[in-house]
């Protein structure tokens, strides 16, 4: 089968398909695989050596990676039809343009071309003052890269700060490195400057709906437009899917990457409306691999069984071994209210080792240095709640007032003849590993009359408790004691 595109989605799909015994050929148009990981994400965030090591793992499974192959030119679309399945994982390599006068002037760079040049050691001379236009991750990466080239950088974004699509931590890191931000600024034209090579005219985009009685910006003491004189402009206002020449139009893939064309799948940022992050691309590649494998075997995909926790992630392990330990498990993560915090000691989180901002801006050394192995292990050991996972702490044994729970080795048994559905085992489980429905009606467990002395509580012949309203003083303690929520104020 063929995977077109060697980015995170394509390589993930190739990795899993090769694990299942398929012959996979990856076709990449660039001279080296990796996609955005290799050509766009700066060295200070993701060193090339790390990407190459991961690609070697994929190739080590027998995946053939052919570079410099452009579908539609070096390989026709008709030739692709000879594969059992074709996955389009070409990413979103087509950058959006501003569509304003002067966009093609010398000194105006697109975000991806600028980042690729910097990563290849061919950084352009951006001068002392740089304007970056955009509010996504590419814009922030370009701004931080230009800062490392010695420039004073300002990011201009046409909306409010909270509308930025960039990762908040990256935005804060950019601020710490001395990068300025100006919001509600939409570029309208780029022309020669007076004191610097370029002058960018911006329009104030504060919506009329945000102003009282539709007042103009001037009425609020703000200019309707302003100019920024700079040495270089970097445009990063979004990207669009870049499908190969000759690909069928309007593919509209489903959540598994299937299209209306038999044997053709789409994954990663090549999908319309893709989230645009590496993590989502990896997930899309995994889902497409599962769909391809299932379709070739003529087997159904049970999305619910493959679900991991509450998110959209799927488990390849659950597919490969339906009877295995993970199949059908971890279908839901218990909410925080089910975690008994009193059993856990407070422990501060580990601090990521980071290069100080005043040191980071002088080069492209990796900023986030990770955690030492010992500290990472301690983080998992001391701070993880292990939500929904039984760690055999025996709290349920201690909590059951009727001795209905017993332990045999690492397994627990519940004697249904003794269990009264009081739910105390669930209430006392530190990690929310026990689930039992709350009926909100009396089940006759007797907990309220056995462990709480109140003359107003009386058990009838059927074992169910009732409240003698003549003796009740409405203290509310029985409401708190009842594990089933059967007593209401």
N, C-alpha and C positions, 0 to 999 in steps of 0.2 A: 504494500500500500504506500501511497505517497502523502507526505506532509509538506505543504507549501508554506515555508516560513520557519526560520529557526530561532524564533523568539521564545519567551517563557511558555506560551500556550502550546506552540508546536513541539518544543522539546519535551514538555511534560507528557503530551499525548504519545510521542514516539517512545519515551521511556517506559510507560505502562504497556503499550502495545508490544514492545519487544520483550517485556517480562512474560507476556502471555504466549510467546512463541511466534509472533507475526514477523515477517520480513518487512522492515520499514526503511524507506528512503526519504530523507529530508532534503528539500530543494530550497536553497537560500540564494537570494540575489546578490547579497553583499559578499565581500571577499572573506569574511569570517563570521561564523554563527554567533548567536547571542541576542540578536534583535536590540531592543531598547536597553537591555541590561549591558550590552557590549558597547553600543554606539552613542547612547544618550545620557545614561545616568552617570554623573561625574565620579571621578576617582575617589574623592573625599567621602562619597557615600558607598560606593561599590567598586573596589579595585578589580582590574581586569583579570588578575591572577585567580581570584575567587570564581569568576564566571567561567574561565577556562577549565578550572578543576571540575566544576559541575558538568560542563559539556563533555569532558573526558569520561565521566561516569556513564553518561548516556551512550556515547560511542562505544564504550566497553561492553555494552550489551549486544553489540552487533549492529547497531543502527548506522546506516551509511549516510553521511552528511556530505552533500555536494554543494559547494559554494560557487558563486558567480553564475548561477543558473536563473535566468529571468523567464518566467512562464509568459508565453505570448511572443517571445523573441527567440530565446535559445531552445525553448521547448514549447511546442504548440499545445493548444488546449485539446486537440484531438488525440495527441500522444498520451495525455493524462488519462484518457478513457480506458487505457489498457490496464490500469491498476484496479484491484478489487474494491478499493475505497480511496477517496481523496479527501484530505482535510485541508481546508484553507485557513491558515493561521498567519496571514500576512500583516496583521496589525493595523494601526492607524497611522500610516506613514505619510499621508497627504495633509500638509499643514494648511490651515485656513489663512486667508489673506485679509488684510484690513479693508481693502477696496477704497483707499483714499489716495489723493494726489501725492506724488513724491515717494510712494512706497518702494519704488525700484531704484532709488538713489543710492549712490555709493555710500557705504557706511551703515546701511540698513540691513540687518541680518535676520534670518528666520531662527527661531529658537533651536530647532533640531540641528540645523547646519552649523550653528555656532557651537553647540555642545559637542558635536562630532569632531569639529576642528580642534577644539580644546583637548578633547580626550586623545586625539592622535598626535598631540604635541605640536599642532600647527595653529595655535591660537592667534587670531587676528589682532592687530594693534587697535584697541578700542579707545585709546585716549584716556583722558582724565575723568570725563563725565559721561555716564551712560544712562539711557532711559530704557527700561524694560517694560513692555506693554503686555499685560495679561495677568491672570490671577490663579493659574493652575500650577501644578508641580513643575512643569517645564519652565515656566516663568521664574519660579523661585530658584531652580537649579541654574538657570542662565544668570540670574542676578548674583548668586553666591559665587559662581565661576568668574564673572566679570570683576567682582570684588577682589578675588584672588589674583587678578591680573593688574591690580593697583588702581582700579577706577572707583570714583564716587558713584554709587548706584542708587537710583530711585525707581521703584516699581509703581507704575500707573495702572489703576484698575477702574473700570467704568461703573462698578456697583459698590455696595457697602461692604465693609470688611467681612461681615458674617456670610457673605455670598461667595467668598473665595473658595475654589475647589481644592486648593493646595492643602497638604497635610498641615494641621495647625502647628505641630512641633517643628516642622521645617520653616514655617513662617517666623516662629519665635527665634529659631536659630539664626535666621537671616537678620532679624532686628538686632540680635546680640552681636552680630558681626558688623554692624554699622550701616545696614541697608535701610533706606528710607522708603516710606509708602505714602502714596497719595491716592485717595479714593474718589469715586464719582467723577472720574476724568476719562472722557472718550476722545481718542485722537481723531482729528478731522483733516489734517494736511501736514506734510513734511516738506520743508523748503530750506534753502540755504540760510544759515544763520548770520548774524552780524559779528558776534564775538567768537562763535564756534562754527564748525562745519555745517551743523544741522540745527534747524529750529522746528519743533513740533507744536502745532496748535491743538489745544485740548478744549473740549466743551464740557461745562458743568452739567452732569447728568442727574442731578437730584430731581426725582420725579415730582411733577406738579402736585400729585396726591399727597406728598410729604410736606408740602408748604401750606400754611394756613391761607384759605381763600385764593389759592392758586397764585400766590405772589411770585414774582420773578426772582432769580438769584440776587440781582442787584438790590431788590427791596430788602433782602435779608443781609445785606452787607457783603455778599459774595460775588465775585466776577462771573459773568456768564461764560467767558472763555479766558484762557491764559496761554502763554507760550513758555516752552522749556528749551533753552539752548544747550545742545549736547554735542559730544564728539561721535557718538554711535547710538544707534537704536536697535534693540533686539525685540522682535515681534513674536510673541508666544500666546496666541489667542485661541488655541484649540487645534485638534486634529480630526481627520475624517478617515473612515475605513479605506484601505487601498487594496481592493481586490485585483487579481491578475487580469490582464487584457484578455477578453474573450469569455470571462466568467458569466454565467447566466445572471440576468438582472433580477432584483427583488427576490433574493433567496429566502429572506425571513426565517432564519433558523429557530427551532424550538429550544427550550431550556437545555436539551442534550446536544445541541449543535446540528441536529438533523434538518435537512432542507427538503423542499418538494422534489428535488432531483435525486433519484435513487443512487446511493453510494457516494453522495457528496455531502460534506459536513463543513461547518464553519465554527471556529473557536477564537477566543481572545478578543482583542480590540477590533478585529475584522467584523465582529457582530455589530449591527446597528444598536446604538444606545448603550454600548459597553461602558463599564464603570471606569476604565482607564487606569487601573492599578495592577501591579505585578501579581499580587495575591489573587485578584479576581481572574486574571489571565491564566494562572496556574490551575485554578479551580475549573475554569472553562475547558482547559486542555484535558484535565482528568475526566470530566463528564463526557467529552467527545470520545475519548478513548474507550470508556465504558460502553457508549452507544455503538461505536464501530464494532467492538468485540461481540456485543450481544447480537447485533444485526447479522454479523457473519455466521454466528452460531445458531441463528434463528431462535433466540431465547428472549423472553420479555425482560424489561428492566423494572424492578420494583423500587421506585424511588424512595418510598417510605422506609423500606428495610435498609436501604443504603445510606439513609440520612445519618449524620453525625451531629449530636447535640441539637441545638435549636436553629442553627444557621442553615444556609443552603449547601454546605459542604457535604460531600459524599465519601464513603469509605470504599476504597478499592479492595481492602482486605475482606470486607464483608461480602463483596461480589466473588472474590476468588475462593473463599471458603464459607459458603452459606451456613454451615453447621459449626463454624469456628467460634471462638470466645467473644468476638465483637459483633457477630451477626445478630441483628435485632436488639442490640444493647445500646445504651447511651442515647436513647431516643429523646430524652429531655433532661435539661439541667435544672435541678431544683432551684427555686427562687431563693434569694438571700435570706428571706424571712424564715426559711426552713433550716438554716444553718444556726446551730446553737453556739453563738459567739462566746458564751461564758466558759466553754471548754477549751478555748484557744487563747493563748497569751498574745498580747499585742507585740508586734515586731515591725520595726520600720523597714520599708522596702530598700532593696539594694540600689545604690546609685551607679548608673552606667558610667564607666570611665570615658570621659570625653576630653578632646583636645580643647584647651581654653580658646575662646573666640579671638582674643588678641594674638594668639599664636597660630590659629587655624588659617587666618586670612593671608598668611605669607606663603602658602603652598597648597598642594592638593593631597596632603597626607590624610589618611582616613580619620574622620572626626570621632565617630562612635567606636570605642575600643572594646566594647563588650565587657563581660564579667569574668573574673578568674574562675576556673573550674570549681574550686572549693566553695567560692561564694555563690555560684549558681546552684550548686548542690544544696547548700544551706538554705537558699531562697525557697527551693522546692520542699525541703524537709520541714522548715519552720513556719513558712507563711502560706503554703498551699492548703486549702481546706479539703481538697479531694472531694469536691461536691458530688454527691450522689454515689459515692464509692464506699463500700463497706471495708473498713480497715480492721475489723474484728477487735473492736475496743471493748466489747461485752457490755456496753451501756444498756442495751435492750434487755439483757439478762437481769441486770440489776433493777431496771425500771418496771418489769412486768410484775404486778402484785399477785398474780395467780399462778406463777410458775409455768406458764404456757410455752415459754421459749427454752430450748435446750441447745447445747452445742456439741457437735460430734466432729472433732478435728477442726477443720477450717470451715465447716458447714453449720448452719443453724437450722433447726427444725421448729415448727410451730404446731403444738398439739391443739387441733381445732376443737376438741372436746373441752379444753380448759380456756381457750381464748374467748374473751367476752367482747371483743372489738372495742376495747376502751381507748385504743390508739395511743396509749402512753409510750409504747415502744417508738412510734413515729415522732412523738413530741420530744422524746429524750435523745433520739439519734443525733449525734453532733453534726453529721454531714448530710442529712436529708436522704440517706440511702434507703429508708423504709417509707413506702407510700401505702396509705390506707384511706379509702374515701370517708369523708365526713358526712354522716347521714343527716345531721341536724334533727335527729329524733332519738328518743330514748331506746337503747338496745339492751337495757337491763344489766349493764355491767356491774352496777352496784358501787361504783367508785365514789359517787357523791355521798352515799350513806355510810360506806365503810371507812373512808378516810377523812370524812368531814362531818363533825358532830353538829347537827342542826335539828331541833325538834320539829321544824316545819317540813322536813323531808321524810316522806314515808314510802316504803316499798310495798307494792300490792302483791297479790298472789302470783301474778305473772312475772314478778321480779322487776317490773318497771317502777320507776320512782315518780312520785307526784308531789306537788307542793300544797301544803295545807295553808291556804291564804289567811286563815284566822290567826295562825301562829307566825306567819312570815313577817319579818320586820324590814324587808326589802334592803338588806345589807349588800346584796349583789355578789357575795362570796361564792355561792353555788354556781352562778353564771361563769365565774372564772375557773371553777374546779371541773366542770363537766367537759370531758375531752371530745364529746361528739357535738357540742354546741346545741344540745337539745333544750337547755333552759335559757329562756330569754327574759330580759328585764321587763 
